[in-house]
Amino acid sequence: MILPYKLGVGGPIGDGAQYMPWIHLLDMVRGIVFLLETDHPSALTISVHLTPSLTQRSVKH
């Protein structure tokens, strides 16, 4: 997703008031390591931060 922003063509979706799930890189790595170390995960695993971000805020950072 970062490539469009680096090229100057990225921006908020709609009016920017839509929520977008996100996750910090370190948290994602920890989740992947956990799944690799678990022999048989017993459920579907979804990795996102507890608080979603607005698309308008996400594209400004």
N, C-alpha and C positions, 0 to 999 in steps of 0.2 A: 504494500500500500504506500510505501514511502516514495517510490519512484515518481508518481504523478506530482507530488508536492515538490520534489527536487527539480522537476522540469517546469514548475510554475503553473501547472494546470489542475492541481488539487484544490479542494475547498469543501466547505460543509455541504451536507446533503440536505436539500430542501431549504428551510429557513434556519437550520442549525439547532432547532429545539428538539430533535430526535435523540433518543438515548442510544449509546453505542457501548457494547461490552468491551472490556479491555483487560489485559493482564500484564503485570510487570515481567520482564524477561527472566529475572531470577526465580520468580514464582513458577513460571512455566517450566524452567529447567528442573526445579525441584519436583514438580509434578511428573515430568517425564522419567526422572530417576526413580521416583516412587513406583511408577508403573513397571519399569524395567526390573526392579528388585522384587516385585510382587509376583509370585508364581502364577496365581490364578485370580486376577481381579474379579470380584463378585458382582460388580455393577458397572453401568455406564459412567464414565468420568468426564466431566465438563470443567474446564479450567477458565474461570473469569474472576475479576475482582468483585468484591461484594457490592461496591457502589459503581453503577454505570456512569459514564461521562456523557455530556452533551456533545454532539458532533461539532458544534461551533467552538467549544472549548478545546476539543481534541486537535483540531487543525491549527490552532494558534500556538501550540506548544511543540 
